[in-house]
Amino acid sequence: MELTSILFTILLSFVLSAILGPIFIPVLRRMKFGQQIRDDGPQAHLKKQGTPTMGGIIIILALTVAYYRFAPEQNVQFYILIIAAVGYGFVGFLDDYIKIVFKRSLGLTAKQKLFGQLLISIIVCYLLYTIGHSTEISIPIINIAFDLQWFYYVFVILLMLGISNAVNFTDGLDGLLSGTSAIAFGAYSIIAVMLMNEEVAFFSAAMIGAVLGFLVYNAHPAKVFMGDTGSLGIGGGLAAVAILTKTEILLFLIGIVFIVEVLSVIIQVASFKTRGKRVFKMSPIHHHFELTGWSEWKIVVVFWLVGLIFAALGLFIHEGL
């Protein structure tokens, strides 16, 4: 596997994403595809009202073109990765489009969004089955493996649904998801190189470049938001690389920021429904820190550092195994 080609994949994807920004942002603004800000959210976010969203289109396009250009071959793993990222991204696109064009704050209904995500996940499961993908899962550190057999595909569906929505919850501050996802895919590109899995290595590289190129316009103060188009696409792709590298459980460590974000929402809802009390000032947890007085940039940098530390820990554990 040529590391030079992987670096060129990152570079091409970054350049494409950076070039597409000035093209798409004015178009999104002219089409009035602006972000709707929740009234019950942090007051500082009200000034972001109208900022162009659906910028995830930039990420998906840059990812797809760069990966298609440098992918060693278009085998089943290639299609699994593309279907996971682009498919979930399309579900997010429909959600964003309905929110903006039809002025529906919730976009797709919960059932509609779940149906779309389930459909993509089932297709991925079928493709995994056709290549005889292992149905074992390994628990890091204690090095114990379990063969889930047919239940593995249920696990895959739940993993894809859970991770994509966890990533989606993380997209709430300028640059937060762009940076944390670049770190997570950086870890997976290294893991894929170690495993000699070229498809995952090049896909992860393409995603790194795409989100970093997008970060040029998404860093505080953001000129564009990725919307569900980007966040669901990133989440679907992240779950797919974990599945194909057989590091499904390790993903919970490498993607710790995403896990904490979704857990904060679950804890908040459960606490309010059972005790009538909130654990956090607001969830997801990045909003809690905002309401305690942290600046948006401070929260983003701290979360990036946490993501980097746990991604490094995940790599250390994987290399040790």
N, C-alpha and C positions, 0 to 999 in steps of 0.2 A: 504494500500500500504506500503510495507516494504522498509524503506529508506536504510536499510543495503543491500538489493538486488540491489538497484540503485547504491550504492557505489561500489558494487562488479562488476556491469556491466561496470562502468567507469574503474575500475582496470583491468578487463579482456581485455577490448578493448585497453587500454593503453599498456598493456604487449604484446598483439598480434602485435600491430602496431610497438612497439619498437623491437620486435623479428624479424618481417618481414623485417625491414629496412636493416640489414646487409645481408639478404638473397637476396633481390631484387635489391639493389643498385649495387652490382658487376655484376649481370646479365644484368641490363640495360646498364651498362658501356660496358660490353663485346659485347652486341648487337648494340652498338653505338647509343643508344637512347638518344642522347644529345640535350640540348636546343640550338635552333638557336636564336641568339641575333640580334635585329633590328639595322641596321647601323645608323638610325636617332635617336636612344635612347641615354640615358646618357652614356657617354664614359666609366664611371666606370663599366658599366655592361658588357663590352666586355670581361673582364677576366672570366665571367661566361659561356662563350661559351663552349659548350660540356658537361656542368654539366648534369648528368642523369635526365631525366624528365619522365613523366608518372607515377610518384610515387603515384599518386592518387589511383592506384591499391591497394596499402598498406592500405589506408584509407578505401576504399570500402570493402576490405576483412575483416579487423578487425571489422568494423561496423557490417557487415552482420553476422559474426560468433557470436559476443557478443550479438547482439540483438536477434538472433535466440535462443541462449542459455538461455537468461533471460526473453524474452517476455512472459507475462502472458498467452497469447493464440494467436494462429494464425488466427485472425479474419480479417474482411475486412480492418479495420484501419491498421493492421499489413502489409497487402499487398499494401495498398496505400503508406505507408511510404517507403517500400522497393522498389516498382516500381518507385517512384519519385526519390529516391537517386541513385539506381543502374541503372535505365533507363537513366536518364540524364548523369550519369557517363559513360555509354556505348557510348552515343553520343559523349561525350568528348574524350573517348578512340579512337573512329574512327577518330576524328579530329586530335588528337595527332599522331596516327599511320601514317596517310597519310602525315602529315607534315614531319615526320622523315624518313619514309621508302621511300616515293616517292619524297622527297626533294621539296615539295610544301609548300611554306611559309605560305599559308593561310589554308592548310588542306582541310576540307570539304568546299564546296561552301556555300555561305550564304543561298541559297535555300535548300540545302541538310541538313544543320544544323537546320534550322527552321522547316523543315519537321519532323526531328527526335524529336525535342523538342515538336512540336505540337502533334505528335502521342502519346507520353508519357502523355502529359497533358490531351488529350482526354480520354485516358484510366482511368486516375485518376478521371476525371469528371464523367465518367460512374459508377465507383465504389462508388463515393460520392452519386450519384443518387440512387444506389441500397440500401444504408443504410438510405435513407431519411435525408441526411445531410441538416441542415438549410440553406436556401438561403438568410438569413438576414445578413447584415453587420452592425457592431456597430461602431460609431465614439466615441473614448475615450473622457473623460473629460465632453463633453456636453451630453453624454449618450443618443444619438439618434440612433435609428436603422431603417434601410431601408430594405424592402424585395425586392430584385432584381428579384426574381422569375427565369425565364429561363436565364435572362441576367447574373445571378450569375455565371453560368458556363463559360461564355465569360470572366467575371472578373477573375475567377480562372486561365484560360489559360493565360491571360495577366499578371497576378501576377507571375505565375510560369516562364514565359518567361522573364519578367522584372527582377525578383530577381535573377534568375540563371545567367543572363548576368551581373547584377550588381556585384554579387559575383565574377564572372569571371574577371571583370575589376580590382578588388581589388588585385588579385593575381599577384603582380608585384615586390614585395620586399621580401627578405628572412624573413620568419616567419610572415609576415603581415596577410595573410589570415588565417593561422593556429590559430593565437592568437585571432583575431577578431571573427572568427567563433566559437571558443570554448566559448567565452564570450556570444555570442548570443544564442547558444544552452544551455549554463548554465542558462540563464534567462528563456528559454522555458522549461527546466526541472523543474524549480521551479513553473512556471505557471501550468504545467501539473499536478504536485503534488497537487497544490491548487484545481485544477478542478477534481482531482481524475481520471485523464485520464492516465491509466497505460501504454498504448501502446506508447503514445507520450513521457511520462516520461522516459521509458526505451530506446526508440530510441534516444532521446536527450542525455541521459547518454552515450550510446554506441558511439555516434558521438563525444562527448567531449573527451572520452578516445582515440578514433582513431586519432583525429587531434592533441591532445597533444603528443601522442606517435610519430606521424609523425614530430612534431615540434622539437623533439630531433635531427633529421637529417636535418631539414629545417631551423633552426635558423642560423643567420649570423655567419660565411660564410656557406651557404647552401651546403650540400652534395648531395641533391636531390631536384627536383622541383615536385610539384604535377601535373602540366599540367592541361589541360581542363578536364581530367579524374576526377581529384579531385575537381576542382573548380565548375564545372557544377553539379557534384554529391552532393556537399555540398549545392549549391544553390537550387537544386531541393528538397532536404531534408528539408531545412529551410523553403521554401514556404509551403511544406506539413504540417509541424508542426504548422505553423501559421493558415493554413486553418482548420485543425482538432481541434484546440483550440479556433476557432472563434475569433482570434485576428489578422485578416488580416490587419487592418489599423494600429494596434499597432506595427506591424512588421517594419513599416517605421521609427519608433522611436528606437526600439531595434536594428535594423540593419542600423542605421544612417550612419555608415562609408561606407557601400555598396551603399547607396542611394547617398551620396555626391560624391563618385567615379564615378558612372554612370552619374550623373548630370554634373560633370565637363567635361566629354566627349561630352555630348549633347550640352552644352554651347559652348565649344570650336569649335565644328563642325559648329553649327548654326552661331556663330559669324564670322568664317572665310568665310563661304559661302555667308553671307549677307553683311558683312562689309569689308571682306578681311583682317581682323585683328584677332589676337589670344588674348584671355583673359588671358590664362595661358602660361607659358613658354613651358609647355608640359602637355598633359593629358594622362591618368588619373591624378588626382591632386597630388598623392604621388610623381610623377615624377617632378611636378612643384616645390615641396619643395626640391627635390634633386638638381635641377638646381639653386636654390637660395642659396645653400651651406649647407643645413642640411645633416648630416650623415645619412646613411641608418638606422642604429640602432636607432637614435633619432626619425626619422619619424615613425618607427614601434612602438616604446614605446608610443609616443604621440597618435598615432591612437588607440592603445590598450586602453589607458586611456580614450579617447573620447568614444570608444565603451563601456567601463565599466560604465562610468558615465550615458550614455543614456540607457543602459540596466537596470541599477538600477532605473532610472527615469521611464522606462517602467513598471518595477515591481511595483513601488510605485503607478503609475496610475492604473494599473490592480487591485491591492489589494484594492485601494480606491473605485473602481467601484464595 
